[in-house]
Amino acid sequence: MSADVQQFQVDLRGVVDLLSRHIYSSPRVYLRELLQNARDAITARREHDGGGGSIRITPLTADTGEFVLSDDGIGLTAREVADLLATVGRSSKRDIFDLPRSDYLGQFGIGLLSCFMVADTIVIRSRSARGGSAVEWTGSADGTFRVVEIADDLPIGTSVHLVPRFDADELLRPAAVHELATAFGEFLPVRVTVDAPGGDIDVTRPAPFLEADPDAAVQYGRDLLGATPLDVIELAEPATGTRGLAYVLPFAPPPGARQATRMYLGRMLLSERVDDVLPDWAFFVRAVIDSTGLAPTASRESLVDDAALEHVREQLGSAIRRWVLELGLREPHRLAQFVAIHEVGLKSLVRHDEELARFITRWLTLETTHGTMRVGDLVERFPHVRYARTVDEFRQVAGISPSDEVLVNGCYLFDADLVRLLPELHPGVTVEQVDVVGELDRLDPPPLDDRDAAVALEERAGGVLAASGCSVIVRAIDRADLTALYVADPDVLRAIDRTRTKRVTGALWGGVLDRIDGATSSARDDDLSARLCLNWSNRVVRALVRVDDEAVFARTMQLLYIQALLAGHHPLSDADRAVMTTALADLVALSAGIEGDPLSFENH
């Protein structure tokens, strides 16, 4: 039976351009759309008469000259083909965005249009399970089509025949077809086979992330991550038919990486990287999820951000949060392993995510003067938490911090922010940022009976170290083993570093550093200088008061200065190393009674 050639009531080339540029990310999705159409047809057939259940794909070869995908689904009647044409042949390209995915013919129409990204000619042959003649529809990329009823004794179902475009034939050939069919349809609940010279290739298999076999689930996660997952978390939200698995990463993801979920709808792959089905804070898992109730966007490559998706995100986030809490109760050693791997990322996110902060912060760790401590233990033992912003401040203040107090090293990435967050998370806890100069003011001076001797020691020692740019103070520190502490305000330390840098750089950078020093010197006063704090509680310091030999006193003070620098992990300058060498040599000479040594006190 012949039929007149008709014209689409839409600019077909414009529609194909719209699909390829604005809806679909790649023409590779043509096979996903055809598989979705076939799967929907089989579902309808099963509801109608219980039949159907297979999809066969014949790739393009030199012998066939065409690509064919056939199914034994419900099929199309002549009336449905006419309705399909009305759906596809809309009057404006904008309407393509509104084609109804929930409607069978609307879904079929979108799938049909997607094929024009890879084919110049599309032929559909179909016989409906509801009865009626078989029908053949032929559409061309030039915008024409024809429909004809055929007398062939076609089986119930539909076959789609594609004649490739000149630039897309590789996507219809065996290698690409097998890859795409496996990627999109390997877990479909219908049998999908691909014709091959050596026999049919079965594409479909059970979905390990939906089955009850834990070994298969772990192996799937191993293949997904390239490593054995730290743990596997079951996810489910029954109201939307959403379930799957979250694999806990055994390694830290790159900085700034967002969580990404491999998402299936009705076991058909939607996307390898959906980033809105789990909370943003769940960066430490890679999930594989299937849903029958969430809605896809027009491209079927992402999810519609509606109330259903928001509910699913909350429920799946609760499951992951519950895993963390239960792991802390049942297997704290494994939770410690998890935190050690992902700690930097967790600390980064708790600053902005109150939900994550309230259940994970207690297990994060901080470096303190009492060793590395979990935040939960820290706030239980110390209601007042002091922290240093830089490692230099921490090293200086740690040496004089009372044993009944705690000082946190906030120099590590995000640690200072975490400490400042503690009062919000733990009411009753207070925090304080330490100030190096202020810490010296907190120290007690020597007892009143020793005050005169201490002042004299300050003057003598200050004269020795004046050439090193360091003043001397004497304080009573409750640590008898500590002789001296090198203390400097951060501005002073930076100025010292600039001075050392100028000695090894050229005139250009030296001039830049001079300008910096000039801009900051006016803001610095005498109180913000490097200081050597001698500990009056130490017997070596008290013994210095009784040393009358100026050479011995000077060399001893120089060595105490160098010792304090090294104990504080401060780098030694060339001048510092010269002072250390000279002081040691002179002390050896003096103790051995060698006279006339060239390195005499008077020369230094």
C-alpha angles and dihedrals in degrees: 000000000000128000135198118254110250135192126240112247089229135063096262096191089052090050092051089050089050092051095048097043105034111018110029124046093211140003086243088087091075090089093049089053092049092048090050091051091049093046091050090049091052091049090052091048092052090051090049103046108344093254134120132058113152141085123195125196124197110191124217114273135166089258099050100036090202144063117240131192116181134179137183094227132127096297129207131278123215088256092052090050089054090050089048090055090050089052094048097038099068124156100243138033091232090068090064088075089059099052104134112249092189092059116081096224092042090054091046091050093054090048090050093052092048090061091065087071089071105020137059093197131033124191122188120192117184145164119194124228086221091068136252134107125316114259135208123204121189122189129181133201089241089073100258130118141173134201125204136170111233132205096216114125094241119178118246109278140052136281125196117205120196127194104199130240114243092253099042108048093109090065089060097048125101100263095050094039093053091047094048095043090052094046096048104029113024092111099041115132090235129070114264119189132179120210113238134171091250095049139284118325115215108219101181128081137160115288108248091202091059100040130087096240107109093191092055090047092053092046090051089051090049090054091046097050101029088235138060109278118243089232142338121238121199114226126196140160107176098190092068097029090248121153142140143115136289115211114209108226114242089207136047113263119230115284112277094015115149124217113266127199129202099226130201128184112203086346091301113122111252099176141333092227118036108163103186106058092080128042116271091244092063091084091130095069134064109207134198111202137175125196136181096186107048118095124235124218121246091275093051087224098103141021130262107251098231138134092280092056091047090053092048091049091053094047096047090046089053090054092053092045089050090053090056093049094046092046089054090054100040105030111015091168090061091047088053088053091050093049092047090057099044102025099115092050092046092050090050093053100042088068090067106022113068092183092058093040095057096057105029106036094079090065097048117102135228132191110243141166086263093055129263109335136183113242091238092057092042096057092043093055100035121037089183115054122191122195138187119221097212135036091241091055091047094051092048098046095039089066093060100031113121115249093236092059131067129227121193123210102230096179094099120093111286094350096113090049089050093052092049088053094057098089090056093050097038114035110211094037117110128193133204132189110224124232116209096216091044091053091058089053089055092059118098119243117235117283115287093252090057097042097102093049091048093051091050090050090052091054096047094045092045090056091053095050098039090099089057092054093245129125123205132229130176121221137164108248119184093235113089093189093060113089102178142350126212108221128183136162112246090248090057093048090052090049090051090051091050091051091052091047093052090058092061102035132077129260094271097059091034089060092049091051091047089056091051091050090048092052094049102037093076090058093051123083134189092270090064097066132116110273137192108216110204115206111230089196090067117090094218091058093048090048090057089069089067096048108108098174105095093203093053091044094049095047091047091051091049091053092048088052092051091045091053091050092051093044089054091049092242116154117248118236122218088260091051091052090049090051091050093050094046094047093051093046093048094047090051090049092047094048091049091050094239110166128205094028109170092224093071123162092245090063094052 
